C-alpha cells in the first residue's frame, strides 16, 4: 500500500486555524515538493544499506530546488518569512510523512545548521548560505563524540580547539554526524584549549586533516547517513567562530533546541502516516465476516491516538512560534513537544503494525508483491526518541522548569 493510496486523516481531523498568514502556503508547497521529488524514491532510500554512494541526492536536490531549503532563512538569501521556525517545522513534518530519514537530513541541513550559522559573521553567512539553500553545498552539525552526547559540558568534550595567531587548530573525533560523508561544511563544538570552555566553529570539510570514516550501518534511518569525523591538526580561521569563542555551548544549545522541534515535527509526520495506514487497514480488512474497523477496541484506540496527534502537532507549533517571537530555547514546550511526539510516533507505529498483522511485519509479500511500509516506519521511529535530546533527558529539562533547578540540579 503506497502513501498515495491512503486518506490523509489530518485533512479531515485537524485545522490550521491559528497559523500566521505568512506560513499559510507552506504545507501545500512542501507536500507538492515531497510528492514530486521524494515520494518516487523514498522506499528505495529506506531499504538500501548506507554508503557514500547511497546519499539521497535526487531527493535532497529536488527539495532544495522546490524552495524547501529557503524556508528557514531571511532575505536576501531565503524566503524571508516572519515565522521561519514554524514554517520549517511544517516542512519537516511533510517530509517525515514520506521519509523519516530524509526529515533527519533536512533537520541537519536546514534547522541545526541554520540556527548555528545565525551566529556567524555577516561575510561568512554571505559566503556559505547561498550554497546551503540551493543544495549545492551539504552541511553537517557535529556536537556528539564517542563519550559526549546528552552531556555536552566542556569537560566532557575531547575535541579541542587550540588558539593560534590566525585562529584555531582542531584535534579530535566526532560521532554519529549526519551528512558527514558528503558534507562541504561542518559546524563543530570543541573544548577551547585556552579557557576550557566550549567554542563553536565552522570548518571547511575539504581542509587538510579532516577525515571522514565509513558510514554507520543502522537499524533504520538509512537515508540519514552518519559517520565519524576525525580532525587532525585542522587549521580554522579566526572569523569562522560561531558566536564568541568560549561561549560555544550557548550556540550549540540554541541550535539543538531548534533541532529538537524539528524532530518533534518529524515525530508528528511519522505518527500521521502510521495512523493513516492503520485507518485504511481498518476500513478494508475483514475478520470473522466484519470489517476490522467495526471492533470497538480499535475504534477507541485510534480515537485516542488521533487526540494525542492533535496535541503533539499543537505543541510543536506553539514552541516554534515562541522561538519565532524571540525566545531562543522555546522551553519547556520544545522538550515537551519532542518527547511527546516521538513517543507517539513509536506508539502509533506499533499499533499500525499490529493492525496489519503479518502484512505489517513483512517488507514484501513475494507472492503478490504487496508492501505496507510498516516495517520501515517501525525501524525508523525508534531513533526519534534518542537523538537531539534523549527523551529521558528532556523529562529532566521539563522537571527543572516545573520544580526548579535549585531542587532538580
C-alpha positions as MATLAB code, in Angstrom:
seq = 'XXXXXXXXXXXXXXXXXXXXXXXXXXXXXXXXXXXXXXXXXXXXXXXXXXXXXXXXXXXXXXXXXXXXXXXXXXXXXXXXXXXXXXXXXXXXXXXXXXXXXXXXXXXXXXXXXXXXXXXXXXXXXXXXXXXXXXXXXXXXXXXXXXXXXXXXXXXXXXXXXXXXXXXXXXXXXXXXXXXXXXXXXXXXXXXXXXXXXXXXXXXXXXXXXXXXXXXXXXXXXXXXXXXXXXXXXXXXXXXXXXXXXXXXXXXXXXXXXXXXXXXXXXXXXXXXXXXXXXXXXXXXXXXXXXXXXXXXXXXXXXXXXXXXXXXXXXXXXXXXXXXXXXXXXXXXXXXXXXXXXXXXXXXXXXXXXXXXXXXXXXXXXXXXXXXXXXXXXXXXXXXXXXXXXXXXXXXXXXXXXXXXXXXXX';
ca = [
       0.000    0.000    0.000;
       1.542    3.296   -1.090;
       1.290    6.632    0.662;
      -0.766    7.970   -2.237;
      -3.442    5.296   -1.744;
      -4.356    6.246    1.822;
      -6.593    9.055    3.000;
      -4.795   11.837    4.863;
      -6.848   11.883    8.014;
      -5.170   15.115    9.149;
      -7.015   16.897    6.354;
     -10.273   15.652    7.891;
      -9.493   15.953   11.595;
      -7.115   18.865   12.071;
      -7.273   22.525   11.100;
      -4.541   25.187   10.868;
      -6.812   27.837   12.384;
      -4.057   29.692   14.268;
      -1.374   29.705   11.564;
       0.081   33.159   10.807;
      -0.625   34.457    7.327;
       3.000   34.202    6.160;
       3.086   30.407    6.561;
      -0.387   29.547    5.266;
       1.067   28.361    1.949;
       3.960   26.326    3.355;
       2.261   22.967    3.917;
       0.904   22.811    0.373;
       4.280   23.858   -1.036;
       6.111   21.220    0.986;
       3.589   18.491    0.218;
       3.891   19.139   -3.506;
       7.703   19.120   -3.303;
       7.683   15.856   -1.371;
       5.278   14.207   -3.804;
       7.391   15.274   -6.779;
      10.942   14.787   -5.557;
      10.885   12.420   -2.584;
       7.961   10.018   -2.881;
       9.222    8.287   -6.060;
      12.489    7.270   -4.347;
      11.504    7.126   -0.664;
      11.007    3.368   -0.392;
      14.325    2.656   -2.096;
      16.062    5.073    0.275;
      14.554    3.305    3.277;
      15.736   -0.160    2.258;
      19.221    0.259    0.826;
      22.268   -0.075    3.055;
      24.174    3.062    3.981;
      27.124    4.016    1.777;
      28.669    7.171    0.366;
      27.013    6.413   -2.974;
      23.582    5.950   -1.370;
      23.264    9.540   -0.152;
      19.773   10.601   -1.369;
      20.967   13.206   -3.839;
      17.890   13.347   -6.065;
      15.524   13.989   -3.165;
      17.971   16.381   -1.494;
      18.464   18.465   -4.628;
      14.797   18.280   -5.549;
      13.579   19.575   -2.192;
      16.153   22.358   -2.338;
      15.143   23.322   -5.857;
      11.489   23.434   -4.833;
      12.280   26.042   -2.184;
      12.205   23.925    0.969;
      15.769   24.859    1.967;
      14.996   28.576    1.689;
      12.225   28.437    4.288;
      14.373   28.984    7.433;
      16.310   31.990    6.158;
      15.784   35.702    5.941;
      16.084   37.709    2.757;
      18.067   38.245    0.592;
      19.126   34.598    0.856;
      15.920   32.836    1.827;
      12.140   33.107    1.924;
      12.113   35.945    4.441;
       9.169   34.617    6.450;
       8.168   36.206    9.743;
       7.783   32.753   11.335;
      10.657   30.724    9.849;
      10.879   28.167   12.675;
       7.192   27.334   12.444;
       7.357   27.089    8.661;
      10.471   24.900    8.743;
       8.815   22.516   11.191;
       5.794   22.214    8.917;
       8.109   21.323    6.027;
       9.821   18.752    8.257;
       6.501   17.148    9.149;
       5.560   16.805    5.479;
       8.947   15.271    4.631;
       8.719   12.826    7.547;
       5.288   11.672    6.392;
       7.047   10.203    3.365;
      10.515    9.535    4.818;
      11.607    9.941    8.423;
      15.262    9.635    7.473;
      15.014   12.460    4.918;
      13.443   14.584    7.627;
      16.635   13.907    9.594;
      18.736   15.050    6.638;
      16.614   18.192    6.339;
      16.895   18.834   10.068;
      20.678   18.687    9.832;
      20.891   20.947    6.795;
      18.132   23.441    7.487;
      17.486   23.551   11.239;
      20.622   22.705   13.219;
      22.960   24.485   10.837;
      20.561   27.301   10.074;
      20.492   28.205   13.763;
      24.263   27.729   14.222;
      25.025   29.930   11.216;
      22.862   32.696   12.630;
      25.834   33.255   14.975;
      28.323   33.577   12.071;
      29.816   36.876   10.975;
      27.873   38.523    8.115;
      30.558   37.933    5.475;
      30.687   34.236    6.356;
      26.937   33.951    6.016;
      27.081   35.695    2.649;
      29.671   33.162    1.558;
      28.003   29.919    2.642;
      24.232   30.408    2.774;
      23.584   30.511   -0.986;
      25.106   27.033   -1.357;
      23.167   25.664    1.607;
      19.859   26.977    0.286;
      20.428   25.802   -3.280;
      21.547   22.350   -2.138;
      24.886   22.787   -3.896;
      26.665   22.612   -0.525;
      25.939   19.998    2.149;
      26.257   20.863    5.828;
      26.913   18.705    8.874;
      26.460   19.562   12.552;
      28.895   17.963   14.998;
      28.482   18.048   18.744;
      28.378   14.342   19.629;
      31.545   12.395   20.436;
      32.149    8.758   21.440;
      31.846    9.804   25.104;
      29.807   13.012   24.839;
      26.244   13.234   23.615;
      23.485   14.202   26.025;
      26.215   15.697   28.200;
      27.946   18.448   26.209;
      29.580   20.233   29.116;
      33.101   21.364   28.122;
      34.754   18.857   30.465;
      33.062   16.003   28.552;
      34.398   17.162   25.170;
      37.608   15.573   23.901;
      37.722   17.549   20.645;
      39.949   20.564   21.369;
      40.366   23.877   19.544;
      43.786   25.351   20.344;
      44.049   29.083   19.725;
      46.738   30.353   17.366;
      47.749   33.744   15.992;
      45.479   33.144   12.973;
      42.595   31.313   14.596;
      42.395   27.729   15.836;
      43.845   24.265   15.341;
      41.338   21.479   15.955;
      42.029   17.899   17.036;
      39.504   15.244   17.976;
      36.737   12.915   16.816;
      33.006   13.424   16.355;
      30.500   10.558   16.050;
      27.039    9.959   14.512;
      27.420   13.008   12.261;
      24.575   13.343    9.767;
      25.557   14.163    6.158;
      29.267   13.894    7.031;
      30.103   11.539    4.169;
      29.230   14.185    1.567;
      29.490   17.396    3.620;
      31.245   20.531    2.434;
      30.992   22.326    5.787;
      30.563   21.310    9.410;
      29.546   23.327   12.463;
      31.506   21.769   15.315;
      31.541   22.141   19.096;
      35.004   21.971   20.683;
      36.583   22.473   24.063;
      38.542   25.715   23.936;
      42.128   24.908   24.842;
      42.686   28.339   26.352;
      39.609   28.762   28.525;
      38.413   25.137   28.974;
      35.011   26.410   27.914;
      33.328   25.492   24.622;
      33.801   27.123   21.224;
      31.679   26.559   18.108;
      33.452   26.700   14.757;
      32.576   26.441   11.070;
      35.081   24.153    9.363;
      35.605   23.543    5.659;
      35.384   19.760    5.281;
      37.917   19.918    2.454;
      40.591   21.280    4.800;
      43.798   19.266    5.265;
      43.495   16.960    8.268;
      39.744   16.290    8.019;
      38.999   12.582    7.675;
      35.543   11.005    7.373;
      35.002    7.383    8.394;
      32.898    4.705    6.773;
      29.120    5.154    7.048;
      27.489    3.637   10.110;
      25.131    0.710    9.448;
      21.940    1.359   11.377;
      18.644   -0.358   12.092;
      16.697    2.463   10.456;
      17.021    5.992    9.082;
      19.202    4.597    6.323;
      18.805    7.718    4.219;
      20.227    9.782    7.073;
      23.796    8.646    6.609;
      26.117    9.142    9.586;
      29.842    8.616   10.111;
      32.709    9.687   12.356;
      34.733   12.780   11.508;
      38.364   12.928   12.694;
      40.175   16.264   12.928;
      43.978   16.052   12.860;
      45.611   19.465   13.288;
      42.933   21.179   11.203;
      43.502   24.921   10.823;
      40.428   27.128   11.171;
      40.442   30.916   10.544;
      39.503   33.120   13.478;
      36.493   34.563   11.659;
      34.952   31.081   11.432;
      33.973   31.152   15.098;
      30.194   30.914   15.504;
      29.480   33.363   18.257;
      32.068   34.419   20.786;
      34.932   31.949   21.381;
      34.493   30.355   24.774;
      30.713   30.705   24.593;
      30.076   27.990   22.048;
      27.887   25.907   24.327;
      25.185   28.586   24.107;
      25.402   28.419   20.291;
      25.176   24.633   20.325;
      22.267   24.526   22.767;
      20.297   27.123   20.799;
      20.822   25.018   17.664;
      19.834   21.807   19.423;
      16.701   23.435   20.853;
      15.629   24.277   17.306;
      16.598   20.786   16.155;
      14.528   19.334   18.981;
      11.479   20.986   17.456;
      12.385   19.627   14.044;
      12.411   16.112   15.477;
       9.089   16.800   17.216;
       7.640   17.738   13.835;
       9.184   14.630   12.293;
       7.574   12.558   15.035;
       4.214   14.048   14.107;
       4.784   13.216   10.447;
       5.691    9.606   11.259;
       2.748    9.263   13.648;
       0.419   10.687   10.995;
       1.359    8.217    8.263;
       1.122    5.347   10.754;
      -2.367    6.493   11.745;
      -3.427    6.880    8.118;
      -2.203    3.394    7.214;
      -3.958    1.975   10.274;
      -7.265    3.643    9.348;
      -7.027    2.405    5.766;
      -6.467   -1.157    7.015;
      -9.356   -0.969    9.471;
     -11.642    0.102    6.636;
     -10.533   -2.591    4.182;
      -9.614   -5.688    6.221;
     -12.344   -8.191    7.089;
     -12.173  -10.551   10.053;
     -14.870  -13.024   11.055;
     -17.169  -11.533    8.440;
     -16.819   -7.969    9.740;
     -14.636   -5.004    8.907;
     -11.770   -4.755   11.351;
     -12.814   -1.159   11.989;
     -16.112   -2.375   13.476;
     -14.229   -3.601   16.538;
     -14.690   -1.133   19.369;
     -11.189   -1.753   20.701;
      -9.584   -0.267   17.592;
     -12.192    2.492   17.342;
     -11.351    3.663   20.847;
      -7.627    3.143   20.441;
      -7.349    5.195   17.258;
      -9.670    7.892   18.569;
      -7.261    8.225   21.488;
      -4.258    8.311   19.136;
      -5.896   10.954   16.920;
      -6.422   13.110   20.001;
      -2.789   12.664   21.014;
      -1.684   13.554   17.496;
      -3.692   16.780   17.653;
      -1.937   17.627   20.908;
       1.523   16.778   19.520;
       1.094   18.961   16.446;
      -0.203   21.854   18.517;
       2.728   21.554   20.935;
       5.444   21.749   18.297;
       3.717   24.662   16.593;
       3.361   26.596   19.847;
       7.028   26.070   20.735;
       8.072   27.103   17.222;
       6.086   30.340   17.464;
       7.783   31.096   20.788;
      11.174   30.763   19.094;
       9.996   32.942   16.207;
       8.975   35.573   18.747;
      12.473   35.739   20.164;
      12.785   33.011   22.799;
      15.836   31.076   21.607;
      15.016   27.916   23.542;
      11.239   27.641   23.319;
      11.407   25.728   26.593;
       9.781   23.916   28.245;
       7.433   23.436   25.291;
      10.239   22.295   22.966;
      11.153   19.410   25.262;
       7.503   18.580   25.818;
       6.836   18.541   22.083;
       9.848   16.409   21.209;
       9.407   13.801   23.922;
       5.637   13.563   23.421;
       5.585   13.475   19.620;
       8.384   10.945   19.268;
       6.853    8.605   21.849;
       3.570    8.886   19.970;
       5.335    8.036   16.696;
       6.559    4.797   18.256;
       3.184    4.008   19.822;
       1.335    4.541   16.558;
       3.911    2.608   14.537;
       3.381   -0.334   16.889;
      -0.424   -0.012   16.741;
      -0.456    0.191   12.951;
       1.812   -2.816   12.634;
      -0.431   -4.794   14.987;
      -3.485   -3.875   12.922;
      -1.749   -5.106    9.772;
      -0.606   -8.336   11.425;
       1.850  -10.360    9.370;
       1.498   -7.944    6.473;
       2.884   -5.174    8.644;
       5.841   -7.308    9.687;
       6.824   -8.136    6.100;
       8.953   -5.941    3.882;
       7.310   -7.553    0.873;
       4.854  -10.368    0.274;
       6.586  -12.254   -2.524;
       3.501  -13.973   -3.938;
       1.620  -10.726   -4.516;
       4.258   -8.001   -4.331;
       2.325   -6.262   -1.559;
       4.222   -3.891    0.721;
       2.748   -1.915    3.583;
       5.736    0.157    4.724;
       5.121   -0.607    8.391;
       8.445   -2.368    8.976;
      10.202    0.734    7.647;
       8.189    3.052    9.878;
       8.770    0.813   12.886;
      12.547    0.743   12.306;
      12.761    4.472   11.705;
      10.616    5.641   14.615;
      12.864    4.478   17.435;
      15.773    6.842   16.783;
      13.421    9.818   17.152;
      13.259    9.121   20.893;
      17.053    9.081   21.148;
      18.777   11.790   19.135;
      18.801   15.554   19.640;
      17.991   15.087   23.299;
      17.128   11.632   24.593;
      13.568   11.726   25.876;
      14.693   10.854   29.399;
      16.972   13.905   29.434;
      14.147   16.062   28.143;
      11.933   14.923   31.005;
      14.631   16.284   33.296;
      14.605   19.578   31.386;
      10.846   19.813   31.864;
      11.176   18.969   35.553;
      13.786   21.700   36.014;
      11.330   24.254   34.686;
       8.493   22.802   36.722;
      10.161   22.214   40.097;
      13.200   24.474   39.871;
      16.879   23.889   39.194;
      17.701   24.517   42.823;
      15.931   21.231   43.612;
      16.438   19.132   40.456;
      20.079   20.135   39.863;
];
